[in-house]
């Protein structure tokens, strides 16, 4: 892949190209936007171009050559001047042996893999590029430690922060970076991509809508589906159960969800070797909660407007029965409960407790307060 092949982010690419043509590449960027819309892919290809020894310009568009030593090393994942900084690197910090990957991006990772390396000159190229994944997970201490590198970097340095939640970044961090916004991706383009991967049209349309314009997330779910995770069948079974289950069956259904989550996580871990198992477990749990949220949102929508663009379009009869079970106000309350469970997942709460509470909340005729 190269910069010109980036999917559906023409505006962001145009901003980068304009800066390069003017010879005014900023020392620090924030690539901001939803998960899975191409921020990391763009950052990688932008880094490849900045490090390239012989960039090629055609029709006013400059891209990496793909042939020089820099491009070949970059493609092989061994370029000495490209640094990808992510929280799983905590294991490789000086005092990190045996440490589990935390929820936040640790300050030790920022110090050892960015701040200390910024001061050394490039080895091969004229620049050094640092890409920080999940910058929204930088706590205040990590961001404050990073400020000097953002404010007074060496002229050869370019730092790119990838962020899905801008409100998590300090004003001082944002003020020192050029912010480039990444937009969502049209549903038909996601469906096209998933069908090219080998997913059938029905499941492809469902995954595209569930992913809410996130191509990256839809592709991850598609790879799971192709790896026999049976995610699509699980969601169909889940919706069938939600329509009829009673309070007495809540814990049994919660156990089934927990078992499905573990199966999905096991396959997900085989497909993604770079992400910690703890984070993969969280992603699997969140996927099942998002499926429930999508059903409740469809039911709420069906109660107030004619059926249109339902996420669960393939089970409209189930959604109609769910809409008969919950008023729009009740469905909204259940959605709030589900989002509370998503926060519990992010906070590392015991997964059995999460699913038990989730299903008890859904079954209750009166909302259960969670403190």
LUMZA-988419 format. One record per residue (C-alpha): x, z, y. Coordinates in steps of 0.1 Angstrom, whole numbers, padded with zeros to 4 digits, always signed. Example, Ala and Ser with C-alpha at 12.3 -4.5 7.8 and 13.67 -1.06 7.14 Angstrom:
2
+0123+0078-0045/+0137+0071-0011/
//
This chain:
371
+0000+0000+0000/+0010-0005+0036/-0005+0004+0070/-0026-0028+0072/-0043-0018+0039/-0057+0015+0052/-0095+0016+0045/-0120+0017+0073/-0098+0034+0100/-0092+0006+0124/-0095+0027+0155/-0069+0053+0144/-0045+0025+0133/-0049+0007+0166/-0039+0039+0185/-0008+0042+0164/+0001+0006+0168/-0003+0008+0206/+0021+0037+0208/+0047+0019+0187/+0045-0013+0207/+0050+0007+0239/+0079+0026+0225/+0061+0059+0231/+0055+0075+0197/+0045+0111+0202/+0066+0138+0186/+0036+0155+0171/+0001+0144+0160/-0030+0160+0147/-0049+0137+0123/-0084+0152+0125/-0114+0143+0104/-0134+0151+0073/-0118+0155+0039/-0110+0123+0021/-0113+0097+0048/-0077+0086+0047/-0058+0110+0069/-0030+0116+0043/-0028+0080+0033/-0025+0069+0069/+0002+0096+0076/+0022+0084+0046/+0021+0048+0057/+0028+0057+0093/+0058+0077+0081/+0070+0048+0060/+0069+0025+0090/+0087+0050+0113/+0114+0053+0087/+0117+0016+0078/+0150-0001+0087/+0135-0035+0092/+0099-0034+0104/+0079-0066+0103/+0056-0077+0132/+0030-0103+0126/+0000-0111+0149/+0009-0081+0171/+0007-0058+0140/+0039-0040+0129/+0043-0027+0094/+0070-0015+0071/+0090-0043+0053/+0087-0028+0018/+0122-0042+0009/+0148-0021+0027/+0165+0009+0011/+0143+0032+0032/+0111+0016+0019/+0123+0016-0017/+0133+0053-0016/+0100+0061+0001/+0080+0043-0026/+0100+0062-0052/+0091+0095-0036/+0128+0104-0028/+0133+0096+0008/+0155+0123+0023/+0139+0121+0058/+0103+0124+0047/+0089+0159+0041/+0054+0166+0028/+0046+0203+0035/+0018+0219+0015/+0009+0254+0004/+0018+0249-0033/+0055+0248-0021/+0053+0286-0018/+0067+0287-0054/+0099+0270-0042/+0106+0293-0012/+0135+0317-0014/+0113+0346-0024/+0085+0327-0039/+0093+0326-0076/+0063+0336-0096/+0040+0337-0066/+0005+0324-0070/-0007+0298-0045/-0025+0316-0017/-0056+0305+0002/-0037+0301+0035/-0006+0280+0041/+0021+0307+0040/+0045+0312+0069/+0074+0311+0045/+0066+0275+0036/+0064+0265+0073/+0098+0282+0080/+0117+0269+0051/+0102+0234+0047/+0096+0225+0083/+0112+0247+0110/+0146+0250+0093/+0147+0213+0083/+0137+0201+0118/+0171+0211+0132/+0191+0188+0108/+0196+0152+0117/+0182+0123+0097/+0202+0113+0066/+0191+0077+0062/+0167+0066+0089/+0166+0071+0126/+0138+0096+0123/+0126+0125+0103/+0088+0128+0095/+0070+0159+0085/+0034+0158+0072/+0016+0191+0069/-0015+0190+0046/-0045+0214+0052/-0033+0224+0087/-0066+0243+0091/-0051+0268+0066/-0023+0277+0090/-0029+0313+0101/-0021+0325+0136/+0014+0337+0126/+0023+0303+0110/+0010+0284+0140/+0029+0306+0165/+0061+0302+0144/+0056+0264+0146/+0050+0263+0184/+0087+0258+0194/+0091+0229+0169/+0060+0213+0184/+0070+0220+0220/+0107+0211+0219/+0114+0190+0188/+0145+0169+0185/+0140+0133+0197/+0142+0120+0161/+0114+0143+0148/+0077+0134+0142/+0053+0161+0129/+0018+0152+0117/-0007+0179+0110/-0037+0169+0088/-0068+0189+0098/-0104+0190+0086/-0115+0219+0109/-0101+0217+0144/-0116+0250+0154/-0091+0267+0131/-0062+0255+0152/-0050+0275+0182/-0054+0259+0217/-0016+0262+0220/-0012+0241+0188/-0037+0215+0198/-0022+0211+0233/+0012+0202+0220/-0001+0173+0198/-0018+0140+0202/-0051+0142+0184/-0063+0111+0165/-0098+0112+0152/-0106+0097+0118/-0142+0086+0112/-0165+0087+0082/-0167+0057+0058/-0198+0037+0052/-0217+0044+0020/-0216+0007+0008/-0178+0006+0011/-0175+0037-0010/-0199+0024-0036/-0179-0009-0037/-0147+0011-0042/-0162+0032-0070/-0176+0003-0089/-0142-0014-0087/-0128+0017-0104/-0153+0012-0132/-0181+0036-0123/-0217+0023-0130/-0238+0014-0100/-0262+0043-0102/-0236+0071-0106/-0215+0053-0079/-0243+0055-0054/-0250+0091-0062/-0214+0101-0059/-0211+0082-0026/-0240+0101-0011/-0229+0135-0025/-0195+0130-0010/-0211+0125+0025/-0189+0096+0036/-0157+0111+0021/-0140+0082+0001/-0113+0105-0012/-0137+0131-0026/-0159+0104-0041/-0129+0088-0058/-0118+0122-0072/-0153+0127-0087/-0152+0091-0100/-0119+0097-0118/-0135+0128-0134/-0165+0108-0145/-0142+0081-0160/-0123+0109-0178/-0155+0121-0195/-0162+0151-0174/-0199+0141-0175/-0204+0152-0139/-0233+0128-0135/-0251+0141-0166/-0244+0177-0156/-0261+0171-0123/-0291+0156-0140/-0294+0185-0163/-0289+0210-0135/-0317+0194-0114/-0340+0195-0145/-0333+0232-0149/-0338+0241-0112/-0373+0228-0112/-0385+0251-0140/-0362+0281-0145/-0374+0316-0138/-0358+0348-0126/-0353+0360-0162/-0332+0330-0170/-0310+0332-0139/-0280+0348-0156/-0281+0325-0186/-0281+0295-0163/-0253+0310-0142/-0232+0313-0174/-0239+0277-0182/-0228+0267-0147/-0196+0287-0150/-0188+0271-0184/-0194+0236-0168/-0171+0245-0139/-0143+0255-0163/-0147+0222-0182/-0145+0202-0150/-0115+0221-0137/-0096+0216-0170/-0100+0178-0167/-0094+0179-0129/-0061+0197-0136/-0050+0169-0159/-0057+0143-0132/-0041+0162-0103/-0007+0177-0111/+0003+0186-0075/-0026+0210-0067/-0026+0246-0080/-0050+0255-0108/-0065+0281-0085/-0074+0255-0059/-0087+0231-0086/-0109+0259-0100/-0123+0264-0065/-0130+0227-0061/-0149+0225-0094/-0170+0255-0084/-0177+0240-0050/-0187+0207-0066/-0215+0224-0086/-0227+0244-0055/-0227+0211-0035/-0249+0195-0061/-0274+0224-0058/-0273+0221-0020/-0280+0183-0022/-0311+0190-0043/-0324+0216-0018/-0317+0193+0011/-0336+0165-0006/-0365+0188-0013/-0366+0200+0023/-0364+0164+0036/-0392+0154+0012/-0414+0182+0026/-0412+0170+0062/-0406+0132+0061/-0413+0103+0038/-0387+0099+0010/-0357+0080+0024/-0320+0080+0015/-0323+0109-0009/-0290+0119-0024/-0307+0124-0058/-0326+0091-0055/-0325+0087-0093/-0345+0119-0099/-0371+0117-0072/-0397+0132-0095/-0375+0163-0100/-0370+0165-0062/-0408+0163-0056/-0414+0192-0080/-0386+0212-0063/-0402+0204-0029/-0434+0219-0044/-0416+0250-0054/-0400+0257-0020/-0414+0253+0015/-0390+0238+0040/-0383+0272+0054/-0376+0286+0019/-0353+0257+0010/-0334+0262+0042/-0329+0299+0033/-0316+0289-0001/-0292+0264+0014/-0279+0292+0037/-0273+0313+0005/-0255+0284-0011/-0231+0281+0019/-0225+0318+0017/-0214+0312-0019/-0190+0284-0008/-0174+0310+0016/-0171+0334-0013/-0153+0307-0033/-0129+0301-0005/-0122+0338-0003/-0114+0341-0040/-0144+0362-0051/-0148+0364-0089/-0164+0332-0101/-0189+0349-0125/-0202+0371-0096/-0205+0339-0075/-0227+0320-0100/-0247+0351-0109/-0255+0358-0073/-0262+0321-0066/-0287+0317-0094/-0304+0351-0087/-0308+0341-0050/-0323+0307-0061/-0348+0324-0085/-0359+0352-0062/-0393+0349-0046/-0379+0370-0017/-0345+0363-0003/-0318+0387-0016/-0296+0399+0012/-0259+0397+0005/-0236+0420+0024/
//
